[in-house]
């Protein structure tokens, strides 16, 4: 984020060089306009399958008539299903592009991680990795799982310090892996990930979630889930001092409508 100027991002949105759309994991993302179609196509085959499943359920209920028992099926849309046309070849190539871009951004990952990030079937993620072949490198994870990465990417030593950070609400770092304990201690997951799907803004300390934060009228309020040393609080305070001016003329109380926690 060094040298980031929010005015440049504003201009990119205004000129449609960056667009906002529902993409990976059926959630809103801001992406470069040139990436939008590719990222959309990457998950289209799975979206088509989901639409077909929804239509089949509705047809079965209709055939059963009034005797049908109504059940709640998460993820199915209300109203008539719209056809989603997917070319498997186009969707497969698009998924390869998305997976490579994912690895460039998030580092070593398993096939399960890739499938989680893109919200596609693991079989599709595996096929995309196989198609990428020698353009990806392989590593062995702590439990022996095969991890993939782009060749020549930065791979810090395990003892490299991770500075304290204020992570955004719904930050993809916390959502980009099938095994979320890579960043989220299990004891804190139910606190940070709410039952309504919200993922709260978090404190990241030594690479792990250690608390939550929110903007208040006179600054940033942070709450840790366990005791933190003074040096960590100093680092978080420096992050807050950098964030407050960024928000000041834009949305000083960012996420205010989610302050129900």
C-alpha positions, -999 to 999 in steps of 0.1 A, spaced: 0 0 0 30 23 0 23 54 -20 -15 46 -22 -36 77 -31 -73 72 -26 -80 99 -51 -65 77 -78 -89 50 -69 -118 74 -70 -108 84 -105 -105 48 -116 -141 41 -104 -153 73 -121 -136 64 -154 -148 27 -151 -112 14 -151 -122 -3 -118 -156 -18 -115 -177 -32 -86 -194 -65 -92 -205 -98 -75 -177 -122 -83 -158 -147 -62 -177 -163 -33 -208 -146 -45 -198 -114 -29 -190 -79 -40 -155 -72 -52 -138 -42 -68 -116 -53 -98 -99 -39 -127 -123 -36 -157 -100 -59 -178 -103 -86 -151 -141 -84 -147 -151 -107 -175 -124 -133 -168 -132 -135 -131 -169 -137 -139 -164 -165 -164 -142 -185 -140 -172 -193 -118 -199 -194 -144 -200 -232 -148 -206 -236 -111 -232 -208 -112 -250 -227 -140 -250 -259 -120 -264 -240 -90 -292 -225 -112 -300 -260 -125 -302 -274 -90 -325 -246 -79 -348 -251 -109 -349 -289 -101 -359 -282 -65 -387 -258 -76 -400 -283 -102 -401 -311 -76 -420 -289 -52 -445 -279 -79 -451 -316 -88 -457 -324 -52 -484 -297 -50 -499 -288 -17 -486 -320 -1 -450 -307 -4 -431 -299 28 -414 -266 25 -377 -266 36 -352 -238 37 -323 -244 13 -295 -219 18 -281 -203 -14 -311 -208 -36 -326 -176 -51 -362 -168 -50 -382 -162 -82 -377 -177 -116 -344 -192 -125 -326 -174 -153 -305 -195 -177 -267 -191 -172 -249 -201 -204 -214 -214 -197 -188 -225 -222 -167 -251 -204 -136 -242 -224 -139 -205 -218 -148 -210 -181 -118 -234 -177 -93 -209 -192 -108 -181 -171 -104 -202 -139 -67 -208 -148 -62 -170 -150 -80 -165 -117 -60 -192 -99 -27 -177 -111 -38 -142 -100 -49 -157 -67 -15 -173 -61 3 -140 -70 -17 -122 -44 -20 -148 -16 10 -171 -19 12 -208 -15 -21 -225 -15 -37 -260 -18 -63 -270 -44 -89 -268 -16 -78 -232 -9 -82 -222 -45 -117 -238 -47 -127 -219 -15 -115 -186 -28 -132 -189 -62 -162 -209 -48 -159 -236 -75 -159 -274 -72 -125 -288 -62 -125 -310 -93 -125 -278 -114 -97 -262 -94 -77 -294 -97 -82 -295 -135 -72 -259 -138 -40 -265 -118 -32 -296 -140 -37 -274 -171 -13 -248 -157 13 -276 -154 49 -265 -151 40 -228 -149 33 -234 -112 58 -246 -85 50 -270 -57 58 -269 -20 50 -292 9 27 -278 36 32 -284 73 9 -314 72 22 -328 39 -4 -311 18 8 -301 -17 8 -263 -20 12 -245 -53 28 -211 -60 40 -190 -89 77 -196 -96 101 -170 -82 76 -154 -58 88 -140 -25 88 -166 2 98 -151 36 114 -173 62 91 -186 89 106 -164 116 102 -132 95 84 -106 118 48 -98 107 40 -61 117 7 -55 135 -20 -44 111 -56 -32 110 -75 -55 86 -105 -44 67 -140 -58 73 -145 -89 51 -108 -88 43 -100 -115 17 -69 -126 36 -92 -141 62 -115 -157 36 -91 -169 10 -82 -203 24 -101 -235 31 -81 -237 64 -88 -204 80 -67 -213 111 -38 -200 90 -48 -166 102 -77 -171 126 -73 -189 160 -103 -213 162 -113 -198 196 -119 -164 179 -137 -174 148 -172 -172 162 -165 -138 175 -150 -124 143 -173 -142 118 -209 -134 127 -239 -156 121 -252 -131 95 -220 -135 74 -203 -104 85 -165 -106 91 -155 -79 115 -125 -55 110 -96 -73 129 -63 -67 145 -36 -88 130 -7 -95 153 22 -116 143 1 -128 114 -29 -139 135 -62 -123 144 -59 -109 179 -88 -86 183 -112 -62 165 -114 -25 158 -138 2 147 -138 38 138 -153 62 164 -157 100 162 -123 108 177 -102 80 163 -99 42 162 -111 20 190 -94 -14 193 -101 -44 215 -77 -73 219 -89 -108 227 -58 -115 248 -30 -93 264 -7 -76 239 28 -61 247 33 -24 246 53 -26 214 24 -42 196 0 -15 208 25 11 196 25 -5 162 -14 -6 161 -15 30 172 8 39 143 -16 21 119 -45 40 134 -28 74 130 -23 66 94 -58 54 89 -77 84 105 -65 110 80 -74 87 52 -109 84 64 -113 120 76 -126 135 44 -142 104 31 -161 82 56 -148 90 90 -169 63 107 -164 35 81 -185 4 89 -206 24 114 -238 6 104 -222 -27 114 -213 -15 150 -240 -38 164 -211 -59 179 
